């Protein structure tokens, strides 16, 4: 089929008339293309398919010009290659089903691995703080992403379906979630209000990150990706990514009609050295212009053909190809396919234009970029002077600014230019190495002074705990050598972690990479470059949500959740607990006066976060932020009490979890101090508890904080056996169902084995509120702060008429119950029986006459003889309790610490129905 005349549309597509031999859908209106021949048009570069009737209204840009439309380039954070079903590539627009692809961990950008060379660096800009702008001057823009919309999405403008599984179509704002047809996007109000997540969103304008070469992955804690994922294809690999991407049927038909030649195209010296090329299939009868056009499309280059030319790569002297029949004149070397260079015309080309973009120069600059005429003799200082005038800053001092060369090829790379460099000569030199890199190179005008400020904080972890400040300083001095920090602190002694601060960004970057490659006592150091939050840039009524995810909990559910939350929220408010625990996030949020926390993990993870809050609370503006839970553990007893469910199974949309956090109410959780004091004659035999954190005094007294329950005897022994089995084979315990099955098997074994805790009531003495309590014949006792134990069982049982008060988790009292054995434990967990009610009180003392298994909040160990005291802790915790629909309909009778705030709503020009199941966000 002969090519028809190219239709030039505003988005720079190269459309040609096509006959499709299978059902094809329009990428603009999503309707099926009907007809037998010539049903529509397709772009020769990006495969955009369109009706004849829609061709004049197309707004989606071609991938050849998409990078040039980005005002502020932001590199993507790529995942590992995987198969992504029901998704389309954002570069070639084809389905990803059966081929390896990568996705951005921050935005909904998907791409084939082989299309990685042509990705557009337009990820969400999540840190946009500008010192010269105050809160009223900030206007958050929508960040539209084409295609891969949630199923059944409807346009917020015309209320019609804008989603399809057949092609890359429709647009979605990555911040507020609004979905629209491509042609409707301009009708949506300019300002983005973050949609339904506005009450918990950390606005980008309130976040600042230092201007360094450290990638975003290292700041938000994304696991480092293999370096070869986006590596260039080797010359031995044959692929057609740069071809016209025709149907195989059509290609065969065309080959029968004409004799074609497959030619390798190098776009410069660099691509030849790296053995990188693109293949094009051209007719042997093609003219130079047709050959040149095909070569440029293969590299997605929108350059004017008059400024480029082709040369024979294998000829003795590199000469320009000329008509007629340039393809037949190519040199063939050792049976290899012919090859050509795509070159830029430098001869008699001593002047041109460059684009200069403003980089966070404040509210005074209102234009997106300016075009400056330059010659081969124009230097950087002259460009800065002209740019300041065009940006409306003629009074500014040129020495306060700098010009930065930014290359958008395969990500974003920046380089500060010297004042005597000549930008036009630089561009021509880049063109010799790569035409595409030349096209992807632009210039930014920046202030020399970093808007982030002089203070750059690094979080350092995995050092030995409980050392002195002098010891930590000596360790860091040995590792960092000449990269001395300006200050140290805070130091989290019991965790072996600290924050060090630098005043020089270059020094901070060198220290960052030095620490990341270092180890101490055979443990690799953990280092994170921390963002800075500016509280005055957070609107009144907004409580940013600090999200902690234990990616090791719940199988792979933790990884799925953290990826979803990074896309729904600002990734700088989402922290992976595998990278330094809760401390980095709590430090970043230390100046925020009012925020919430979402903990994704089991009961142990929640206790970990609450304990870290205890340590940093006095140094924070918000000393007791309210905590919500996504239960990923096995028992999830605290989550059950607070109505967050028995366990997250991946079936619920993460956006609904965040809505529940917004609607949840504040409640108080009593916390208790458990003090273990070992008899003097047994001090040398006292084992150290396994993993639960505790403080130990000089007289061998261990102190723990209890949130849920404390057990002694048969129940703690079973818990200890499970803990030891998991420590031996941690990889086997990644399923909630498997973990419960192991508990059952261990319980059955206990029924026939020697009973360590038989006659427990004779081995301990119990006092409650100063009064001795006689124990019935039991093999274990459980002290409850919440009415959920062992994955949802209620040992206290239903309400009945006795001497005890109705318990709850904020009444300042604990409940003491007893179990008679394994069978009784099983009956309690199955709901057939309750435990034996023994006592209720606020101060409990227990005398242990022999070594017995104990557990505090699910963390077990064998405790030597001695005394145990449980007393009310001065530490408080504010939790978020999920509200149900039925509860919202009736009068609120649950006591709460803080009255529910009045709901606030903003009237928008366009507001979809919140009750609709297809409502975006």
Beta strands, then each sheet from edge to edge (+ up, - down):
strand 1: 7-8
strand 2: 14-18
strand 3: 40-43
strand 4: 49-50
strand 5: 101-103
strand 6: 110-112
strand 7: 144-146
strand 8: 171-173
strand 9: 179-180
strand 10: 207-208
strand 11: 260-266
strand 12: 278-283
strand 13: 308-312
strand 14: 339-344
strand 15: 351-358
strand 16: 369-375
strand 17: 401-407
strand 18: 413-416
strand 19: 441-447
strand 20: 456-461
strand 21: 487-492
strand 22: 497-502
strand 23: 519-520
strand 24: 523-524
strand 25: 526-529
strand 26: 532-533
strand 27: 545-549
strand 28: 574-576
strand 29: 596-601
strand 30: 626-631
strand 31: 665-669
strand 32: 672-678
strand 33: 695-696
strand 34: 701-706
strand 35: 709-713
strand 36: 764-768
strand 37: 771-773
strand 38: 780-784
strand 39: 814-819
strand 40: 836-841
strand 41: 843-848
strand 42: 852-856
strand 43: 859-863
strand 44: 866-872
strand 45: 877-881
sheet 1: 1+ 2- 3+ 4-
sheet 2: 5+ 6-
sheet 3: 7+ 8- 9+
sheet 4: 10+ 26-
sheet 5: 12+ 11- 14- 13+
sheet 6: 16+ 15- 19- 17+ 18-
sheet 7: 21+ 22- 20+ 25-
sheet 8: 23+ 24-
sheet 9: 28+ 27+ 29+ 30+
sheet 10: 31+ 45-
sheet 11: 33+ 34- 32+ 44- 41+ 36- 37+
sheet 12: 40+ 39- 38+ 35- 42+ 43-
end
